Structures are given as structure tokens and as C-alpha cells.
């Protein structure tokens, strides 16, 4: 099968059509009549192979896009070597666009395009061709694939997909400064001809800007363009294909270029001299006027800092910049006084805060102006000679006493008379008054320093001709002290006197208080009333340091005999004249416990620490009584159930008998008789069994002839006696047939300390002083009292 192709290579009316016929592997293979090849197999059979032959193998067809003719566009021709021209071969076409866009003549094999094609939508089509036997419908050749390419024509103009554009460039830029690069696109085939070859040109914006024909970069065409002269520019750029030749298609876009500001203009005051009127009543710190310098720049390039550069103006006025309006706001630093100075001259400078060194050649970016301020005269309120007054007056001074005087004057040139008065809303008006014309402050009643030591009042002054203008001044009055209050004893509650107090012992130290004020410190003197008899119980000692000590004069106080004592004390102060006062202290006697240096009564301490009511205490005592009764009952029942001393005769074994009886003290007559141990001679006569109660023997005779057992004990060796008793116990046949444990309460002899028992003490009076027992605490307090009573009895 062979193909004939016709291609129109020129967009004009001249077309060159040619048919390529190639034989060989590279283009097409000559067609051969199908023959049957036979292969002899191993089993003797023959296999028949059918291999059809093709005329050639083709690559592609070409068809022009945008065909506008009335007839279908001829694409090419298919032809098979099997076609003899008798119509027995039928050609079929399949693939993309087959039957719709591309049709084939079944007899001749001619291919036509029935529709206008657009290369920008689809560049090529893949189809398959085959030759069939019209009678048998058998394929004379296998399917062959070929491509129909749509050949481009210049039918698309360049476009700027991102336009229109907005760009900026600083003013005063150098020639050739890059502004923006624009790029156009062309949908035509860039590999075929010049359909997509674009050239840029400027249609609008000259002579300020230019564009590079190849790259589309827009640059400045003039140097030092001034934003203040013209800020916005519109530039139109054209893109044309076909390398800009005649007949090429074109597209354009708009670029809006804005010149950005730089600081190339210094500030300028519209005029060099200004005038301003300011009344003398203007408040300090408040604005009194404004001034402004113009700057043609924008943003931070137009920021201006104002300053007063001469000392005359800088001492009285200050200037600051309003960020919103860029004005210089003039404020007052000190009060104005028309009578002292009527005019002020200010030299004001305005300077840019952000400089651009590139434009330093222009000059200094600052300007100056002169402002003349005229001070206006107004009717002012009176002015006091001082900002505040401090006065003093003695307490108890009679009504009408002069405290002090205030002075005010009219600052105006008229010098009007001034009237004084006090603020009626203040509390001080009850104690003071002021003379209307002279300003003298006087008391209205006697003052008491102990009540109010300081008074704060407000004095007002106004002109007689214009009472509406008022001025105020604070006045502080100090009330000076006089000695008009007697001192008193500073006592916190009752004074506690312990029962164990000794003569000369300090009971408590007292101090005094005085409502009066002493400049060099308070000094007090103490004594007992001289008109009263000498107090037998207590005396008073002045410590000469504004304190006094209460001292006991006798030993042993008893709260049961007398619980409360009263002690009057006279105290003098050191004022002029000296005043005295008598205070009576109450002294309470009670048994004391010592907690450091603080003494509290036992009963009070118990009640105060417990914090219980009387009913609660009674309930607690009842519970304690019930518990004691239960304990006594338990002990009684236990003693009544003692086990027998001798065990049954059947239980014959060695035993140790334990006597679980502590004894009853000196009154216990049933305990072991230690006299036998202390008097061995008498023990020989009292041999008895230790497991039965011994008989009580009555001794007759005068008691004075009986020798003390302790004397006899010193003459006998107790150790020998105990050994003798042990031998007798072992040899005695009358004792029970088991071991018995006998205990002798013998302490020994020869102690260097001796016995503390008073039973054997001689009757003579000892010269030893037992008063030191009182310092040993409450545990030995009873013993100290006993020895104290004994000493008192002996002394008596």
C-alpha cells in the first residue's frame, strides 16, 4: 500500500504539491502478492504461513489550520499494491476524528478534512488505515498507524495575561532606572516561522519612559523627575509578532507608574514674622498658639521638629510637634505677668527629622521664623505673699488671742484694696476668725492641745471692686502645749503579790503617763502620800528614771487572811508649774507560779487557761469523783480475794511465796516488824513462824527509859544477825516443807549524809536558814512554809 501526500507550504496562492514514493525500509516496502510458505514439522506435517506484503511504511500527513474554503480540504491518498484499479479493494479509516473530521474514499483512498482545524486546540491526530477485500472483507494488509499534523498559521495576536500593571519608581531617579518588566505570550507555534516571535514598543509615555524591544523592561528616559511637579504617569506598551514585520498581529497593555517621594524639599515657613496675643491669665502648661512650616514631601520625609532657639523665648515658652497636623504647638512654661513684662520674642526653627544624604547639595533642611508674643493685661485675683502660712498659739489662750496675719495684694496696676475671709465650709471656722481688712487671724475660744494639736484652715482674698476673683492660701495653726494635765500611774490591771514574797523584794515597777507634751522628754517623781501613816506592808522606791518600784516590807502574805491591798502613789511631773496626781493601785495576794518573770495566780491561771464555765467545772469534778469511787471499789474487791498462803498437801514442791503487799506506811501495824532486825537481842525472844501473824506484845514502863533503836543498831553487826537467822530457818523443823523468802528492809549504815528523817533528830534548835527553799519552786513551797513556821515559833 502506498500513500500520496499533498501539503500546502505557502499561506498565499502558490502551492507546491508533491507525492513521495519511497521504497525501502525507511519509507515504504513494495507490495508483493501474498504467497503461502510451508514449514515441515517433525511429525511430517506441513505448516502453512500467510504473510501479506505492504508497499511502504509512512509517518505523517500535514493539513493547514483554519481552512475556510467551501470544499473539504484534501489531506492525502492511500493506495495498496493489491489494488488493481478494479474496485475490489476497499479502504477504511479509524482513529481520532475518523468519520467526523477526516473521511476517506473507499475506492480511491483519498483522505479529506471536512472541518476547519485549530492548531492551538489540537496539534495532531492519530489514525489507522487498512485495505480490505471488498468481496471477502478480508484484510489485504494489517492496520497501519499514521499521524495527521495541523500546520500552524499566524492567527493569534500576542497578549499580556497580567495586565494592566501598576509600578512605582522613586522621584529624582537616574536615567535608565528599571521600573518594571512586562511579558506577552503568543499562542502560535514558536517552532514554525515567526508567528510567535514578539517585539515590544512604547505607544504612550514618551519621553519619560522607554521599553526594551526584546525583554520588555521599562526604564526611565528622563533624569530627576520631580514628584512634586508630576506624580502619576500612564505608559502603553505594544507587543507585535512576526518580529514586528508588516502583517504581524499585536496586543498592548497599560502600566500606571507613580513616582514615590524622597526628602528633596526642606521645610519652609510661609512668612518670616508672626505675632501672637496671650493674656497674662493663661495657664501654665496649656497651649497658647500654633505655627506651621510647609514641606512638599510626604510621610516621614515631611516630619518636622520645632524648637525655640533663643533663651528669652525658651525660658517662658515651649514648643512641640503635632504629629497629625505637623504644626508647632506653643505652650506656656511659667506664669505671665503683664506688669513685669509685656512682650516676648521667640525665634522658632523647623527642621526635618529624616535627611537624605544624596540631596545634601541642596542645603540645610531647616528654616526659621520670628514670633512676637504680646502679653495682655487682665484683672487678676489677689496674690498672697506666701504660698502657705504656719502659725502657733498656746492652748487655753483666751478668746480673741492673735494667732498671726496673712497678706495679699492686687497684682494689677490699679492696686485695688483686698478683703479677707475664711472658708465657711471648713471646721476651723469654729475656732478662728480673720479680720476682713487686716488679715489678722484670732481665736474664737480657748484651744486644747490634747484635743486637737493642729488646725488647718483656708483663708481667701478678693478685690473689693471685683469680689468674683478669689485666691486661696492654706494656713496651718499649731497649738502649743502648757502643763495643764497632772500625771497618772500607767498600770495594766491589778498588781500581783505572791504569798511567798520576802521583805525587800520588788513586787512591780510602775511608770507614769501625762497628756501634756514635754520638749525634752517626760520626767516624773514618785512617793507615797505623806499625810498617811507608814504602810506596814509595802513601800515605794523612786528609781529616778521616771519609774518607781513597789517593795514588800514583810514576809508571808496569805490570800485567805487578806486578798486585796490598796496602795496610793503620788506622782509629780517636771513641767512649769509642776503638777501632781495621786493614783491608787490594787494589789492582789495569791499563790504564784513562775513563768519566766510573769507571775499569775494559780486559780486565775487555771480558769483562764481552761476557759471553762462553772457548770463545766462541776461536771468534770463529778466525773473525777465517779472514777475514784470505781478505783477504790476495784482495789477493795481484789484484796478480799487473796489466795491462801499454804497450798494443798498434795502439791508438794518447791515454791517461792511472793507477798504482793506494799504496806500502809507508818500506820500499817501488820507489816513485817523491822524492830527485830534493828534489835537482835529482842529478836531472840521473838522467834515465830513467818507465815502467821505474830502476837503483839505490850511494853510497859516509862517512855523516857526506852533507848532509841538507832543507838542499839550501831552496837550490833546486822550482817552477822542475818546469817544467824538464815541458819535457824534452815534448821527449824516447824516451818512449812518449802522454801520461804524473807525480806528485810535494811538500808545499811555509814552514810555520810545521814538520814533526813526528823524522828531521830535532836530537839535543839538549828541555826540553819531555810529561806532558800522558797526559791526552789512550788514543789518545795510547803516544806519552806513548815520551816518558816518553825522558825517563827522558835523566835516567839
C-alpha positions in Angstrom: 0.0 0.0 0.0 1.3 3.4 -0.8 0.4 6.9 0.3 0.3 10.1 -1.7 0.6 13.3 0.4 -0.1 16.8 -0.7 1.0 19.7 1.5 0.3 23.4 1.0 3.5 25.1 2.2 2.7 28.7 1.5 -0.1 30.7 3.0 -0.5 32.5 -0.3 -2.0 31.2 -3.5 1.1 29.4 -4.6 1.0 25.7 -3.5 3.5 23.0 -4.3 2.1 19.6 -4.2 4.3 16.6 -4.4 4.0 12.9 -4.0 6.7 10.9 -2.3 7.2 7.4 -3.3 9.9 5.7 -1.4 10.9 2.1 -1.5 12.9 0.5 1.3 12.8 0.1 5.0 13.0 3.8 5.7 9.8 4.9 3.9 7.8 2.1 2.3 8.2 -1.6 1.1 7.0 -2.6 -2.4 3.9 -4.7 -2.2 4.1 -8.4 -3.1 1.4 -10.9 -3.9 0.6 -12.9 -0.8 2.2 -16.4 -1.0 2.0 -19.4 1.1 5.1 -20.5 2.9 5.3 -24.1 4.2 7.3 -25.5 7.1 7.8 -29.1 7.5 7.3 -30.2 11.1 8.9 -33.1 12.9 5.8 -35.2 12.6 5.9 -35.0 8.9 3.0 -32.4 8.7 3.4 -29.1 6.9 2.5 -25.7 8.5 1.3 -23.0 6.1 2.3 -19.3 6.9 0.4 -16.3 5.4 2.5 -13.1 5.3 1.0 -10.2 3.5 3.3 -7.7 1.9 3.0 -3.8 2.1 4.1 -1.3 -0.3 5.7 1.1 2.4 5.5 2.4 6.0 4.6 6.1 6.3 5.0 8.7 9.1 2.6 11.6 8.9 0.3 13.9 6.8 0.1 17.7 7.1 -3.1 19.8 7.0 -3.4 23.6 7.3 -5.4 25.0 10.2 -8.2 27.5 9.8 -9.2 26.3 6.3 -12.1 28.5 5.1 -12.8 27.1 1.6 -16.2 25.7 0.5 -14.8 22.2 -0.3 -13.3 19.7 2.0 -9.5 20.1 2.3 -7.5 17.4 0.6 -5.1 15.7 3.0 -3.6 12.7 1.1 -4.2 9.4 -0.6 -3.9 5.7 0.5 -3.0 3.1 -2.1 -2.3 -0.6 -1.7 -0.2 -2.7 -4.1 -3.1 -5.2 -4.1 -5.3 -2.5 -5.7 -5.6 -3.3 -9.5 -8.0 -0.5 -10.0 -11.0 -2.7 -10.5 -12.7 -1.7 -7.3 -12.0 -4.9 -5.4 -10.1 -3.2 -2.7 -11.9 -1.2 0.0 -10.1 1.4 2.2 -11.2 2.1 5.8 -10.1 4.7 8.3 -10.2 4.6 12.1 -8.8 6.6 15.0 -9.1 10.3 16.2 -11.6 12.2 14.0 -12.2 9.4 11.6 -15.6 9.7 10.0 -16.2 13.1 11.5 -13.3 15.3 10.8 -11.4 13.0 8.3 -13.2 10.9 5.6 -11.7 8.5 3.1 -12.9 7.4 -0.3 -13.3 3.6 0.0 -12.4 3.1 -3.7 -9.7 5.7 -4.4 -8.2 6.0 -0.8 -8.4 9.8 -0.9 -8.5 11.5 2.6 -10.2 14.8 3.1 -10.7 17.1 6.2 -14.3 18.2 6.4 -13.9 20.8 9.2 -11.7 23.8 9.9 -9.0 22.8 12.3 -7.3 24.9 15.1 -3.7 24.0 16.0 -4.0 25.9 19.3 -6.7 23.5 20.3 -5.2 20.2 18.9 -1.9 19.9 17.2 -2.2 16.4 15.7 -4.4 13.4 15.2 -3.5 9.7 15.3 -5.4 7.4 12.8 -5.2 3.9 11.5 -5.7 2.8 7.8 -6.4 -0.7 6.4 -7.2 -2.2 2.9 -9.9 -4.9 2.8 -11.0 -7.3 0.0 -14.4 -5.9 -1.0 -15.8 -9.3 -1.7 -14.5 -11.3 1.3 -13.9 -8.4 3.7 -10.5 -10.0 4.5 -7.6 -7.7 5.3 -5.2 -7.5 2.5 -2.7 -5.8 4.8 -2.6 -5.2 8.6 -3.6 -1.9 10.1 -1.1 0.9 9.7 -0.9 3.9 12.1 -0.2 7.4 10.8 -0.4 11.0 12.1 -2.0 14.0 10.6 -0.4 17.2 11.9 -2.2 20.5 11.9 0.2 23.1 10.4 0.3 26.5 12.1 -0.6 29.8 10.6 -0.3 33.2 12.3 -3.8 33.5 13.7 -3.2 34.5 17.3 -2.1 38.0 18.5 0.2 38.5 21.5 -1.4 39.0 24.9 -0.4 40.4 28.3 -2.1 37.9 30.7 -1.2 40.0 33.8 -2.1 43.5 32.6 -2.8 46.2 33.3 0.2 46.9 35.6 1.0 49.2 38.5 4.5 50.3 39.2 6.5 52.8 41.3 9.8 54.4 40.9 11.5 57.0 43.3 11.5 60.5 42.1 14.8 62.1 41.1 16.0 58.7 39.8 18.8 58.5 37.4 18.4 57.9 33.7 17.7 54.3 32.7 16.4 53.2 36.2 14.5 50.0 35.8 10.8 50.4 36.5 9.1 47.1 35.5 9.3 44.2 33.1 6.3 43.1 31.1 5.9 39.8 29.2 3.4 39.0 26.4 2.5 35.5 25.2 1.6 34.2 21.7 -0.5 31.0 21.2 1.1 30.3 17.8 3.8 27.7 17.2 7.1 29.2 18.2 9.0 26.5 16.3 7.5 27.3 13.0 8.1 30.6 11.3 7.9 34.0 13.0 4.3 33.6 14.2 5.3 33.7 17.9 8.3 36.0 17.7 7.4 39.1 19.7 8.8 42.6 19.6 7.9 45.3 22.3 7.4 49.0 21.6 6.1 52.0 23.6 2.9 53.7 22.3 2.4 56.2 25.2 4.7 57.5 27.9 7.4 59.1 26.0 9.7 60.9 26.6 9.6 59.9 30.2 9.9 56.1 29.8 11.3 53.6 27.3 11.0 49.8 26.8 13.5 47.2 25.7 12.2 45.6 22.4 13.3 42.1 23.3 13.0 41.9 27.1 10.0 44.2 27.7 11.9 46.1 30.6 10.6 49.6 31.1 13.1 52.2 32.1 13.2 55.9 32.9 14.0 58.0 29.9 14.4 61.3 31.8 16.6 62.0 34.8 15.5 63.8 38.0 11.8 63.6 37.5 10.1 65.5 40.4 7.2 64.1 42.2 6.1 67.5 43.4 5.8 68.6 39.7 4.1 65.4 38.4 3.4 62.3 40.4 1.4 59.8 38.1 2.3 58.6 34.5 0.4 56.3 32.1 2.5 54.1 29.8 1.1 51.9 27.0 3.3 49.1 25.7 2.7 47.1 22.5 3.8 43.5 21.7 3.8 42.5 18.0 4.6 39.1 16.5 6.2 38.2 13.1 9.2 40.0 14.6 7.4 43.3 14.1 7.1 42.9 10.4 4.1 44.2 8.4 1.2 41.9 8.7 2.1 40.8 12.2 -0.5 40.7 14.9 -0.2 42.9 18.1 -1.5 43.4 21.6 -1.0 46.2 24.1 -1.2 46.8 27.9 -1.2 49.8 30.2 1.2 50.5 33.0 0.3 53.1 35.7 3.6 54.4 37.1 3.8 56.6 40.3 6.8 58.5 41.5 7.4 57.8 45.1 8.6 60.6 47.4 12.1 61.3 48.7 13.2 64.0 51.0 14.3 66.5 48.4 12.5 69.6 49.8 13.4 71.4 53.0 10.6 72.8 55.2 9.6 76.5 54.6 7.7 78.9 56.8 5.1 80.8 54.7 6.3 84.0 56.3 9.2 85.1 58.4 7.4 87.1 61.1 4.4 86.2 63.2 2.5 87.9 66.0 0.6 86.3 68.9 -1.6 87.7 71.7 -1.5 85.8 75.0 -3.4 87.1 78.1 -1.5 87.0 81.3 -4.1 84.7 82.9 -3.1 81.9 80.6 -2.5 78.7 82.5 0.9 77.1 82.7 1.3 74.0 80.6 -1.6 74.9 78.3 -1.2 75.7 74.5 -1.3 79.4 73.7 -0.7 79.3 69.9 0.4 77.3 66.8 2.9 77.8 64.0 3.5 75.6 60.9 6.2 75.2 58.3 5.3 73.7 54.9 7.1 70.7 53.4 6.2 69.5 50.0 7.4 65.9 50.8 5.2 63.2 52.1 5.3 60.8 55.1 8.4 60.7 57.2 10.1 62.9 54.7 7.8 65.7 55.8 8.3 65.2 59.6 9.4 68.5 61.2 10.8 69.1 64.7 10.3 72.6 66.1 12.5 74.3 68.6 12.9 77.7 70.2 16.5 78.7 69.7 16.7 81.9 71.8 16.9 81.9 75.6 14.3 84.7 76.1 11.6 82.6 74.5 12.9 79.2 75.7 12.7 80.3 79.4 9.0 81.2 79.2 7.6 79.0 76.4 8.0 75.5 75.0 7.1 74.1 71.6 6.1 70.6 70.5 5.0 69.0 67.2 1.5 67.8 66.5 2.0 64.5 64.6 -1.3 64.7 62.8 -1.1 68.3 61.5 2.7 68.7 61.7 2.1 72.1 63.5 4.3 73.5 66.2 2.2 73.9 69.4 3.4 76.7 71.7 2.8 76.2 75.4 3.4 78.3 78.5 6.2 77.2 80.9 5.9 80.0 83.5 3.1 82.4 84.5 2.9 85.6 82.6 2.8 89.0 84.4 1.8 92.0 82.3 3.1 94.3 84.9 6.6 92.8 84.7 7.0 92.1 81.0 4.6 92.9 78.2 6.3 91.3 75.1 8.4 88.3 74.3 10.3 87.4 71.1 10.7 83.8 70.0 13.0 82.5 67.3 11.5 79.3 66.1 13.3 76.7 63.9 11.7 73.9 61.9 14.0 71.1 60.8 13.4 67.7 59.0 14.0 64.7 61.2 14.9 62.3 58.3 17.6 63.5 56.0 18.7 62.0 52.6 22.4 62.5 52.1 22.0 62.3 48.3 20.4 65.7 48.4 22.8 67.4 50.8 23.9 69.6 48.0 20.5 71.4 48.1 21.4 72.9 51.5 20.3 72.6 55.2 16.8 71.1 55.5 15.6 73.7 58.1 14.0 77.1 58.2 13.5 79.8 60.9 10.8 82.3 61.7 10.3 85.0 64.4 7.2 85.1 66.7 6.4 88.1 68.7 4.1 87.5 71.7 2.2 90.3 73.3 1.1 89.8 76.9 -2.5 91.0 77.5 -3.5 92.7 80.8 -6.4 91.1 82.7 -7.9 91.7 86.1 -6.2 89.2 88.3 -7.1 87.8 91.7 -5.1 89.0 94.8 -1.8 87.3 95.3 -0.7 86.2 98.8 2.8 87.0 100.0 3.4 83.3 100.8 2.3 80.0 99.3 1.2 78.8 102.7 1.3 80.0 106.3 2.3 78.3 109.6 1.2 79.9 112.9 1.1 78.8 116.5 -0.8 79.7 119.7 -0.7 78.4 123.3 -3.6 76.2 124.4 -6.0 77.7 126.9 -5.3 81.1 125.5 -8.4 83.4 125.9 -10.8 84.0 123.1 -9.6 86.7 120.7 -5.9 85.9 121.1 -4.0 86.9 117.9 -2.5 83.9 116.1 -0.9 85.5 113.1 -1.7 87.5 109.9 -1.8 86.9 106.2 -1.1 89.4 103.5 -2.3 89.7 99.9 -2.2 92.4 97.3 -3.7 93.2 93.9 -1.1 92.4 91.2 -2.8 94.7 88.7 -1.7 98.3 88.2 -4.8 99.6 89.9 -3.7 98.0 93.2 -7.3 97.6 94.5 -7.9 97.0 98.2 -8.2 93.4 99.4 -10.8 91.8 101.6 -10.0 88.7 103.7 -12.4 85.9 104.9 -12.4 82.3 105.8 -14.0 79.3 104.1 -17.3 78.8 105.8 -17.3 75.1 104.9 -14.3 74.2 107.0 -14.3 73.1 110.6 -11.7 75.6 111.6 -14.1 78.4 111.4 -15.4 77.4 114.8 -12.0 78.1 116.4 -10.7 81.0 114.4 -11.8 84.2 112.8 -10.0 86.7 110.5 -10.2 90.4 110.4 -11.6 91.4 107.0 -9.3 94.3 106.3 -6.0 93.5 108.1 -5.9 89.7 107.6 -5.2 89.1 111.3 -6.2 85.6 112.5 -7.6 85.3 116.1 -9.1 82.5 118.2 -12.8 82.3 118.9 -12.5 80.1 122.0 -9.7 78.5 124.2 -8.0 75.7 122.5 -7.0 72.3 123.9 -3.8 70.8 122.5 -4.7 67.4 123.9 -7.9 67.5 121.9 -6.7 68.9 118.5 -2.9 69.7 118.3 -3.1 71.1 114.7 -5.7 73.1 112.8 -5.8 73.5 109.0 -7.8 76.5 107.7 -8.1 78.2 104.3 -8.0 81.9 104.0 -9.5 83.6 100.9 -8.9 87.0 99.5 -10.8 89.0 96.9 -10.6 92.5 95.5 -13.2 94.9 97.0 -14.1 96.1 93.5 -14.3 92.7 92.0 -15.4 90.0 94.6 -15.7 87.3 91.9 -11.9 87.0 91.7 -10.8 84.8 94.6 -7.5 83.5 95.7 -6.8 80.9 98.4 -4.0 80.1 100.7 -3.7 77.2 103.3 -2.9 78.2 106.9 -1.7 75.7 109.5 -2.1 76.6 113.2 -0.1 74.6 115.8 -1.5 74.6 119.3 1.4 74.9 121.8 1.4 72.9 125.0 1.1 74.2 128.6 1.4 72.0 131.6 -2.3 71.6 132.4 -2.7 67.9 133.0 -1.5 66.0 136.1 0.4 62.7 135.5 -1.2 59.3 136.2 0.2 55.9 137.1 0.3 53.7 134.0 -1.0 50.4 135.4 -2.3 47.4 133.4 -4.8 45.7 135.7 -4.0 44.6 139.2 -0.6 44.1 140.8 0.0 40.5 141.9 1.7 39.9 145.2 2.9 36.4 145.8 2.3 34.8 149.2 6.0 33.8 149.4 7.2 37.4 149.0 10.1 38.4 151.2 10.9 41.7 152.8 12.8 44.0 150.3 11.5 42.0 147.3 10.4 44.2 144.3 6.7 43.5 143.7 6.4 45.5 140.5 7.9 48.6 138.7 5.4 51.3 137.8 5.6 54.2 135.3 3.5 57.3 134.7 1.8 58.9 131.8 1.0 62.6 131.1 -1.2 64.0 128.4 1.0 67.1 128.2 3.9 67.3 125.7 7.5 67.9 127.0 10.0 69.1 124.5 13.0 67.4 126.3 11.2 64.2 127.4 8.9 63.5 130.3 10.3 63.3 133.8 8.3 62.0 136.8 8.8 61.7 140.5 7.1 59.2 142.8 6.3 59.0 146.5 3.8 57.7 149.0 1.3 60.2 150.4 2.9 62.0 153.3 -0.3 62.6 155.1 -1.0 58.9 155.5 0.7 56.7 158.2 3.6 54.4 157.3 2.4 51.4 155.3 3.4 48.3 157.2 3.1 46.1 154.1 4.6 47.9 151.2 7.0 50.8 150.5 7.9 52.7 147.3 11.3 53.5 145.8 11.8 56.2 143.1 14.2 54.8 140.5 15.0 58.4 139.3 14.3 57.3 135.7 10.6 58.2 135.6 9.8 54.8 137.2 9.2 53.5 140.7 9.4 50.1 142.4 6.8 48.7 144.9 8.8 46.8 147.5 7.4 44.3 150.2 8.0 45.3 153.8 7.1 42.0 155.5 7.2 38.2 154.9 4.4 35.9 154.1 1.1 37.2 152.7 -1.9 34.9 152.9 -4.7 35.4 150.5 -7.1 33.7 152.8 -6.4 36.3 155.5 -6.4 39.3 153.2 -6.5 39.1 149.4 -6.6 42.8 148.3 -4.4 45.7 149.3 -4.7 49.3 148.2 -1.6 51.4 147.7 -1.9 55.2 146.9 1.0 56.7 145.0 1.7 60.4 144.4 3.4 61.3 141.1 4.8 64.7 140.0 5.7 65.8 136.5 8.6 68.1 135.5 6.6 70.9 134.0 6.3 74.5 134.8 4.4 74.7 137.1 4.8 71.2 138.3 1.6 69.2 138.7 1.0 66.1 140.8 -1.6 63.4 140.8 -2.5 60.5 143.2 -3.3 57.1 141.8 -4.4 54.1 143.9 -3.1 50.7 142.9 -4.9 47.5 143.8 -2.6 44.6 144.9 -3.9 41.1 144.9 -2.3 38.4 147.0 -2.4 34.8 145.7 -0.2 31.7 145.4 2.1 32.2 142.4 3.6 30.1 139.7 6.7 31.3 138.0 6.7 31.5 134.2 9.8 33.5 133.4 9.2 36.9 135.0 5.4 36.8 134.7 3.5 35.8 137.8 -0.1 34.8 137.7 -2.4 33.4 140.3 -2.9 29.6 140.4 -6.6 29.8 140.4 -6.8 32.5 137.8 -4.3 30.7 135.7 -6.3 27.5 135.8 -9.5 29.2 135.0 -8.1 31.5 132.3 -6.2 28.7 130.6 -9.1 26.3 130.7 -11.6 28.8 129.6 -14.5 26.8 131.2 -17.7 27.8 132.8 -18.7 26.9 136.4 -21.1 24.2 135.2 -18.4 22.6 133.1 -16.1 22.5 136.0 -18.7 20.9 138.2 -19.3 18.2 135.6 -15.6 17.5 135.3 -15.3 17.2 139.1 -18.2 14.8 139.3 -16.6 12.6 136.6 -13.4 12.5 138.6 -15.2 11.5 141.8 -17.0 8.7 140.0 -13.7 7.4 138.6 -12.1 7.5 142.0 -15.0 5.5 143.5 -14.7 2.8 140.8 -10.9 2.5 141.5 -11.5 2.2 145.3 -14.1 -0.5 144.8 -11.9 -2.4 142.4 -8.9 -2.4 144.9 -11.2 -3.5 147.8 -12.6 -6.5 145.9 -9.1 -7.5 144.8 -7.8 -7.5 148.4 -10.8 -9.6 149.6 -9.9 -12.4 147.1 -6.3 -13.1 148.2 -5.1 -16.7 147.6 -4.2 -18.9 150.7 -0.6 -18.8 151.7 -0.2 -22.6 152.1 -1.0 -24.8 149.2 -2.7 -28.2 149.5 -0.6 -31.1 150.9 -0.9 -33.0 147.7 1.0 -30.2 145.9 4.4 -30.8 147.4 7.1 -28.9 145.5 9.4 -26.1 145.9 7.8 -22.7 145.8 8.6 -19.1 146.2 6.0 -17.2 148.1 5.5 -13.7 146.8 3.8 -11.1 149.1 2.1 -8.7 146.8 1.5 -6.1 149.5 3.1 -2.7 149.5 2.2 -1.9 153.1 0.3 1.0 154.5 3.0 3.3 155.6 3.6 4.3 159.2 0.1 3.4 160.2 0.4 -0.2 159.0 0.8 -2.4 162.1 0.5 -5.6 160.2 3.7 -5.3 158.2 6.9 -7.0 159.0 8.4 -5.9 162.3 11.7 -4.4 161.4 12.5 -3.9 165.1 13.6 -7.4 165.3 16.2 -6.7 162.7 17.3 -3.5 164.4 17.4 -5.1 167.9 19.0 -8.6 167.7 18.7 -9.1 171.4 14.9 -8.8 171.3 14.7 -10.9 168.2 16.0 -14.0 170.2 12.9 -13.7 172.3 10.5 -13.3 169.3 11.0 -16.5 167.4 7.8 -17.1 165.5 6.7 -18.5 162.2 6.9 -16.1 159.3 3.7 -17.4 157.7 1.4 -16.5 160.6 0.6 -13.1 162.2 2.8 -12.5 165.3 1.4 -11.7 168.7 1.6 -8.1 169.7 3.4 -7.6 173.0 2.7 -4.8 175.3 5.7 -2.9 176.7 5.2 -1.2 180.0 7.3 1.3 181.6 8.2 4.9 181.2 9.0 6.0 177.7 11.9 8.0 178.8 13.9 4.9 179.9 13.5 3.3 176.5 16.6 3.6 174.4 16.4 4.7 170.7 16.6 1.7 168.3 19.1 3.6 166.2 21.5 3.6 169.1 21.2 -0.2 169.6 21.7 -0.7 165.8 25.0 0.9 165.9 26.3 -1.6 168.5 25.3 -4.8 166.6 26.6 -6.3 163.4 23.5 -6.7 161.3 25.2 -8.9 158.7 26.0 -11.5 161.4 22.5 -11.3 162.6 21.1 -12.1 159.1 23.4 -15.1 158.7 22.3 -16.4 162.1 18.6 -16.1 161.1 19.4 -18.0 157.9 20.9 -20.9 159.8 17.9 -21.0 162.2 15.5 -21.0 159.3 17.3 -24.0 157.7 17.3 -26.0 160.9 13.8 -25.2 162.1 11.5 -28.2 161.7 8.4 -26.2 162.4 8.4 -24.3 159.1 6.4 -25.5 156.1 8.2 -28.0 153.8 9.1 -25.5 151.1 11.4 -22.6 150.8 10.4 -19.2 152.2 11.7 -15.8 151.1 12.2 -13.3 153.9 12.9 -9.7 153.0 14.5 -7.3 155.5 14.1 -3.6 154.8 17.6 -2.6 155.8 19.2 0.4 154.2 22.7 -0.1 155.6 24.7 2.2 157.7 27.6 4.6 157.5 26.0 7.1 155.1 27.9 10.5 155.2 24.8 12.4 154.5 22.8 10.9 157.3 19.0 10.4 157.4 16.7 13.2 156.5 14.0 11.9 158.8 13.3 14.2 161.7 12.3 11.4 164.0 15.7 10.9 165.5 16.7 14.5 165.2 17.8 16.2 168.4 15.4 18.6 169.9 17.8 21.6 169.9 17.0 24.5 167.6 19.2 24.6 164.4 20.8 27.8 163.4 20.5 27.0 159.6 18.5 29.4 157.4 15.8 27.6 155.3 14.7 30.6 153.4 16.5 29.3 150.3 13.8 26.7 149.9 11.4 29.4 148.7 13.5 29.7 145.5 13.2 26.0 144.7 9.8 26.3 143.1 6.3 25.3 144.1 7.2 21.7 144.8 9.0 22.6 148.0 6.9 25.5 148.9 5.0 23.6 151.6 8.3 22.5 153.1 9.5 26.1 153.1 6.3 27.2 154.9 6.7 24.5 157.5 10.3 25.5 158.3 9.3 29.1 158.2 6.6 28.5 160.8 9.0 26.5 162.9 11.5 29.4 162.9 8.7 31.8 163.7 7.6 29.6 166.7 11.2 29.3 167.9 11.7 33.1 167.6 8.5 33.6 169.5 
